[in-house]
Every structure is written in C-alpha cells, then in structure tokens.
Amino acid sequence: MIYFNHPHISASDRDYLAEAIIGGHTSGNGKFTQRVEEKIRSTTGTVRTLLTTSCTHALEMSALLCDLKPGDEVIVPSYTFVSTASAFALYGAVPVFVDSRSDTLNINPSLVEAAITPRTRALCVVHYGGVACEMDALMKIADRHGLVLVKDNAHGLFAKYKSQYLGTFGALATQSFHETKNLTCGEGGALLVNDEKLVERAEILREKGTDRGRFLRGQVDKYTWVDIGSSWVLSDLLAAILWGQLQRAGVINARRIAIWKRYHLCPTSNVNTVVCKSIAEHPIGMLRRLRFRVTLNTDNRLMSNTSMTREFTQCTDAFGWTLDDFQWITVNSVKSAFAQFEERLRLINEVVKPRYATLRSQGLSAS
Ligand SMILES: Cc1ncc(COP(=O)(O)O)c(C=O)c1O
C-alpha cells in the first residue's frame, strides 16, 4: 500500500511533547511557540512569524488584515486548495479565479491584469507543491495596481525564489503544518508578516481581538478587547512537536526529494503526473539529465566542468540553490546511476553469462 502521505515523526518529537506536557504550559505562547516562531522568523528573514491553528486560519487573518469590504475582489489561482478562496469569501470578498499554467500549476501572471477591476483589493498566489510562482512579474502587478500581495505558501516553507525565501515576498504569507505537509504537528499553520505596520493588528486578531500580546510582553498591566478577532493561537503542545520537526527539516526534505526521485527518475515509472512534468522544468529536473550523462560516461568522465557550471548557475539564479544542495543532488545522482550500472554488470556476470555458457555447452539456443 502506498500512503498518500506519511508524517516523519521521531522520538525527539515525542520527547519535546512530553517536555511540554510535564512543563504544564499547554496553551499557546509558551517556550516552544517562541522557539518555533523565532526559528522561522530568523531563517526566512520575515518581520514577524505567528504560529496559528492552521494555514486556513492564517489566510483568514490575512483577509482581515487586507481590510476587505463585502464585494471587494481577491484574485486567486484556478488550481489550489479550497482555503485559498474560502478564507476571503468568509469575510465577504469575491474570489476571482485566474487560470493557472499547465506546467507549474501556478497562477499565470500574464492573465492577472485582465482580471483586475476597480474592486480588486488583493492578489493571493499559491506556490503549488513548493514550486515558486514568478514573483518578479506578480510583485510588479501588485505594485502597479496597489494590491495587497498574499502568498498561500502552505507547501513551500524554506523553498526559495531567486535566493529569497518564498514566504518573504509581499506583505503576508501563510504556512501549513497539516499532517500532509513536509513539517507537521498534525494541524497547524503560521502567518508570516513582512509589513511592520501589520504586525500589531495581526497579533490582536490572533488573540480573540485582545491586546494580550502587549500584556505578555509587560507593555500593559491588563489586556482588553480592542478589535475583532478569533482564537487562532496554536497550543504549545503542538508547537513542541513542530520544534522537533524543525530540528530535522533538512533530513525530512532530503528524504522527500529522495522519494520523489524514485518516482520521477524511474524509467519504468508510470507516475508521470503534471506535477512531475512541472518540476522537471525546475532544477530538480536537472537530475534526469545528470543521470543520463552519468550513465553514458561510465569511464569516469562524469560531467564536463562547463555543463556543471552552467547547470549550477541556472539552479542558483532561478531557485536559490546553494552549492550544498547541488552537490547533494549530484553526488546522489552519480551514486544511484553507478549503483544501477554495477547491479546490471553483476547480473550479466553472475547470472546471464553462466546461463549462456550452460546453454551453449548443452547445444541449446538462448531463446
Ligand atoms: C494550497 C493550500 N492552502 C491552504 C491549505 C490549508 O491548510 P490547513 O489544513 O493548514 O488549513 C492547504 C492544505 O492542504 C493547501 O494545500
């Protein structure tokens, strides 16, 4: 049975969870929440990261931060999960769907401007499967028309576009830690706020419309109701699991890549979905070419330096890959190609040749 998804849970996740339970701080804003928020904030370079109860809720907070009035329009991609549109519709906005590119499955920037009307307030794009949208073009459009740019980055934590983390473009971005995502705590999410002016209101919205955040920082002696809002703070128990996951983010993502490669690179694989085709245009698609080159050049001339440099430059320029990423991929592609080659040689020497020899000695044909 092939599972749709299999969360990568380790003993350390359980240890952190136990620590949170024993510590007694089981509601939100505890030490694990602070650690996770700070880790994501400092890694990505966003102004403020707020853990939330889900990505859907982070999108709802975004809708409120956009100050939408009933009848305002929000542009969303035609291909996405329901929350990208429903979070805005919940607050009275009209989702306007713009068609997606068939290769990346992301919103097609060349179709966005035709959908903008005087009522358009925001543009919410999705980096589907962690594959970056064309942010240069989309940011220009948002700037030209004064739209708030929201990124539903549910799938793309720590992925990059031109060396910049996906969550840091535009004013707001949302993450999901649902069971199906690479890093998970069962159910959970985050709002990444990149606009200093929105930080305080985002904190208030998440705390049921109160200024509890100021109270916790000792800025006021009691907290009161100051705005609308809801209960969107993540429990510290879930943040503890997430802290464990974050420690292994590199390992978990590498494992995901390895599994993806097994499907994508297998010549007999019938898993040849649009998603795979779209990724093939991205640097990971280089793997296919690397593998063929490696397989052909088994005399140790693996790659010419020029093609290596050209492909590495493409990866770093377009997708922000580091030398480490590229080396990891290259080394593993080379290893797997050689492993297959050696296995084939072994079969020929140990099974096929002796069988032919036996057949010949018996005067029989090999058919
Ligand atoms: C693109 C996208 N946005 C939002 C969500 C909602 O995430 P959550 O379950 O954390 O609310 C999902 C869930 O899969 C998703 O794929």
The ligand as a MOL file (V3000), in Angstrom:
LIG
                    3D

  0  0  0     0  0            999 V3000
M  V30 BEGIN CTAB
M  V30 COUNTS 16 16 0 0 0
M  V30 BEGIN ATOM
M  V30 1 C -2.5210 25.4170 -1.0390 0
M  V30 2 C -3.1500 25.1590 0.3080 0
M  V30 3 N -3.5990 26.1990 1.0360 0
M  V30 4 C -4.1500 26.0150 2.2490 0
M  V30 5 C -4.2870 24.7700 2.7910 0
M  V30 6 C -4.9570 24.6140 4.1270 0
M  V30 7 O -4.0280 24.2040 5.0940 0
M  V30 8 P -4.5290 23.8390 6.5740 0
M  V30 9 O -5.0120 22.4250 6.5220 0
M  V30 10 O -3.3020 24.0010 7.4190 0
M  V30 11 O -5.5910 24.7900 6.9180 0
M  V30 12 C -3.8430 23.6570 2.0790 0
M  V30 13 C -3.9690 22.3130 2.6300 0
M  V30 14 O -3.5940 21.3180 2.0800 0
M  V30 15 C -3.2590 23.8460 0.8000 0
M  V30 16 O -2.8320 22.8160 0.0620 0
M  V30 END ATOM
M  V30 BEGIN BOND
M  V30 1 1 1 2
M  V30 2 1 2 3
M  V30 3 2 2 15
M  V30 4 2 3 4
M  V30 5 1 4 5
M  V30 6 1 5 6
M  V30 7 2 5 12
M  V30 8 1 6 7
M  V30 9 1 7 8
M  V30 10 2 8 9
M  V30 11 1 8 10
M  V30 12 1 8 11
M  V30 13 1 12 13
M  V30 14 1 12 15
M  V30 15 2 13 14
M  V30 16 1 15 16
M  V30 END BOND
M  V30 END CTAB
M  END
